[in-house]
């Protein structure tokens, strides 16, 4: 008889597994469902990246193990990318680590960074994996509220002293999921100063770092002079280059933290398939025209959706980064009630804010990562079928 361990019992089913289950059920009933819930880009991986993969697939040596930290060519490309875009110097040997997608790296980083009953400071609302991975590592999550009146930035002064004393890791995420909030270097400086004073490692999830609009350029936390003393930044090619299924990302920054993560990973995986790493090199070192083109598509989709929401009386801030809209639910509804009403009346899936934490109540998230024609159909349904009476 199998007895489920406590650490697994504490972990709920993954949010988007549940959304997909509900989606399948509705489709089986004949509902034409438009899924604006999950953030999986619909645009194709650019051809020059795919072509590099196909070329590397012809090389027999590429079917061997890649090396536990990732191939040197990929790590050098990450370092070159950081120098070009952020003027940050990285040692490819000690300050860059290849990941099988940033989600994997983030989850294993908690195991590599804490002992049982250590505290992990988490943004709330935030990416659910931060919390579930903390449970799986027998850590104690502590929510840092992200409030609109504070631009969805955590207030470090409000964290209780006893939590700060026991904290080993703090997660940040800008541009943010789900809030689409952004942070500047002044905020990152405050975060680094706080972490240095309290001996806390920062894990900055920068998955949407290159998905930005209207001339805005998201900074890297490593641009703060002292950041490498306390910070690791997680990058992903999934959103920037629409390579979600390729599962390739990286961690950069504090070498001791990366070495600890490497120990965990080397005992669990043997890095990503070499042709994928080498195709990722092409993505990182090539001209970024494809990124600008795709960002413009997201921006146009965003404009259309924001207009539709405004027409039915829902206000939302215009994001500078990510491909999400974080909007307040109308008065008289909880987040879950409103998401259910949208689905019932329009067949459109949006994600209730509480899926991302307690402080997500009162909000819902829309993902713009669906084909433009389907997004336009969702907009039409919202404008013509939604009624907001309670």
N, C-alpha and C positions, 0 to 999 in steps of 0.2 A: 504494500500500500504506500502510495506517495504522499508525503506530508509536506505541504508547501512551506518553505522557510519564511520567517517574519519579513525579511527584507523584500521579498517578492510580494507578500501579502499587502504591504504598504503601497505598492505601485499599482495605480489604476491602469486599465487598458489604454493603449496609446490613443490619444484624441482622434487622430485622423483615420485610424482603423475603424473607430465607431462611426465617423462621418461616412466612410466608404460603405460600411455595412448598411446604414440607413439609405444611402444613395442607391445601392443595388436593390434593396427592397422596393423602393419607389419605382425604379425602372421596370422591375418585374410586374408592377401594377399598371404599367403603361404611361407613367408620368414622364414627360420630357424634362429631365432635370438638367439645370445649368449649375455647375459646381464652382462657386466663387469662394469656396472654403479653404482649399489647400493651395499652398504657394509653390506649385510646380510649373516652371515656365513651359509655355506651349510652343514657343518659337524654336526653329531648328538650330542645332549646333552649327556654327559657321563652317562653310565648306573647307576652308584651309586647315581647320583643326581636324575634320574628318579625314581629309586626304593624308595628313601626316600619320594618322592612326593606320590607314590602309597600307601606307608604305612600310611602316614599322612592323606590320603583321607579316611581311614577307621575309623578315630576318629571323632565322632559326634561333640565334642567340637571345632574342627577346622573349623566348618562351621559358627562360630559366627564372630562378628566384631573383627578385629585384634588389635585394639587400634590405636589411631591416629598417634603415632610416630613409629609404627611398634612393633612387639613383642620383648620382652627383649632378648630372645634367639638369634634372628637375630642380634640385636644391639651389643650384647656381642661377637658374632662371627666376626662382622666387626672389633671391637676393638682388638680381638685376632689376626685377619689377619694383622692389621696395626702394632701390636707389633712384630709379627714374621717376616714380610717382610721388615719393615721400621724402626723398633725400635722406633715407635711413640706411646706414651701413649694416649688413648682416654677414656673419661668417657662415658660409654654406655647410661647413663641417660641424659646427657646434650650435648654431643659432637658427637652424632651419630643419624641420622634420616633416616628411611626407605623411599624409593621412589618407585613409580610405574614406574620404569625405569628412567634412569638419564635424558632423554629428558624432561620428565614431571617436574622433579625437577628443571632443569635449567630454563625452561620457567617460572615456578612459582617463582623462586628465584628473577627474575628481578622485578616482581610485588611486592615482599616482601621487595625489597631493594631500590626502587627509587620512587620519586614523579614526577608528570608530568613536562616535560622539563628538567629533570636531564639528564646528559650525561652518556652514557655507552660506554666504550672503547672496541672496538672489533677487533680481529685479522682479517686481510683481505689478502689472502683468509681464510675463516673460515666456520665452520658449520653454515648453514643458519638459524637455530633456534635462535641463539644469536640475530640476527638482527630483525627477525620477532617478537620475544617475546618483544624486546625493543619497537617496534612500538605499539604492543598491550597494553603495559603499559604506552603509551604516553611519552616514553622517546625519547632521541635524540641520535642516534648511531653515533659514530665517528670511522672511520677506522684507525687502526694501520697497515701500510703496512708491510707485511712479504716478504722480498726480499731475493733472493738466495745469494746475496753477503754478507748478514748478517745471513746466515744459517737459514733463515726463522724465526728469532726471532725479536720481535718488538724493536725499538730504542726509549726508553722512552724520551730521550732528544729532540726528534723531534716532540713531541706532543705539540701543541700551549698552552701557559699558560692559556688562557681563557677557553680552553676545560678541562684542568687539574683542574681548579678551580671549574668547574661545574660538574665534573665527580663524580659519586657515586660508580660505579662498573667497574671493568676491567676483561674481560675474557681472559684466557690463555688456551691452549690445547696442551699437549705434553704427549706421542707421538701424532703428529698432524694429523688432518683430515682437508684438503685433502693432506697436504704437506708431511706427514710421517716424518717431522722433529722431532728432540729430543732436550731436554733442560737438562742442568746439574744443580747441586745445586748452582753453582756460579751465573748462570742466575736467579734462583729462589730467591737467596739472594738479587740481584739487584731489582727484582720485589717487594719483601717484603719491602725493604728499601724505594723504590719509593712510595709505597702505604701507608706506615706508615707516611711519610712526608706529604702526600697530603690527608690523611683521605679517602682513596679509598679502597673499599672491593675487594679482588681478588676472582674470581670464577674460579677455575682450573678444567677444564673438563678432567678427567683422564680415559676416557672410554677404551683407548688402553694401559693402563699402564702395563698390564701383557703380551701383545702380542709383544714380543721382540725376537731378534735373535743374534746369534754368541756371546753369553756370555754377551750381553748388558743387564743391569738391569735399568729400568726407575725409577728415584727417585720420591718420593712424595714431594710436596711443603711443607708439614707439617714437613719435616725433618729440615727445616730452623728453628732455635731456636725461633724467634719471630713471626713465621707464624700464629699461632693461634690468634694473636691480630687482623689480617686483612684478613685471608684467609679461604675459604671454598673449599673443594675438593669434586668433584662429581665422584662417582665410579659406574660402571655398570658390571653386570654379563653377559651381552648380548654377548660381543665379546670374553671375556676370556673363558667362558664355553659354548659358542654357545647357549645362552638362550634368544635370542632376543624376541620371542613371549611370554615368561614368564613374561616380564615386571617387573623386579626387579633390584633395584639399591639402592644407599645410598648417603647421604651427610654427611661429617665429618668436624670438625674444629671449627671455632669461634661460641661459644655457643649463643651469642646474635643474630647473623645472622641466625642460625638454629632455634632459637625460633621464629623469625619473619617469616621464611619460614613455620614453623609448624602452625602458626596462619592462614596463607593463605590456606595451605593444609587442615587443619581440618575443614575449612568452605566449602571445595570443594570436598574432598574425605575422605574415611575412611580406607586408607592404602590398601596394597595388601593382597590377599587371603592367609590365614595362612599356608596352606600346601605348597604354593610356597615359602613363607618366610623360612619355616623350611627346605625345600629342598635346598634353598640357603645357609643355615647354613652348610649343608653337603659339598657343593661346596667349601666354604671358609675355613673350618677347616680340610678338608681331605688332604692327600698328593696330590701334584700338578702334578702328572705324566701325567694326561690327558692334562694339559696346555702345558707341554713340548712337548708332542706328536703332538698336533695340531699345535704348533708353527713351528715344523720341517716340517710339511706338507706345511704350508704357505711359509716357506723358500724355499723349493724345487720348488714350483710353481713360486715364485718370480725369482729364478735363470733362469728358463726356459723362462719366459716372458722378462726379461731383455736382455737375449741373442737374442731373436727374434727381439726386438726393435732395438738392436744394428745392427743386420744384415740388417735392412732397413734404417739405418742411423739416428736413434733417440737415443739420449743419455738421460739417467736418473740416478740419484744418487741411490746407493743401500741403501734401508732403514734399520734402526736399529730397528724400531718399527712400529706397525700398519700392516694391510694387504693391504696397498695401494702403488701404484707406481705413483709418480708425475713427469711427463715427459714434456719436452719442445716440443711444436709443431714445425714441420719443417718450415724453412724460407719460407715466401710467403703466409702463412695461418694465419687466426685468429683462436682462440680456437674453435669457433662454426663451422667454415668452415671445420676444420680438423676433428672434431667429426662427422660431416655430411658425409664427404668423407669416413671415416672408415666404417660407417654404410652402405653407398651405395655400397661400393666395397666388403665388407666382411660379412655384416650382424651382425657385432659385435658392441655393444653399449659401448662407453666410455663417460665419463662425461667431457664436456668442462670446463676449469678452471674458466671461468666467472660465472659459476653457483654458485661459492663460493665467489664472490666478484670482484670488479674492478681490483684488483691486481692479480687475477687469469688469466688475459689475457696472452696469450703466452704459456699456459700449458694445459694439460689434465690429468685426473685421471683414473687409472685402478684399479678396485677392484679384489682381488684374491679369493673372497669368492664364487667361483663356483666349481662344481665337477671337479676333475683333468682332466678327459677325455674331458669335455667340454672346459676347459681351453686349453688343448692341441690342440683341434680342432680350437679354436680361434687363437692360435699361428700359426697353419698351414695356416689358411686363411690369416693372416696378412703377413706371409712370402711369400706366393705364389700369392696373389691377390692385394696387396697394390702397387700402383704406386703413387709417390709423385710429379709428374710434375704438375705445377699449370695450 
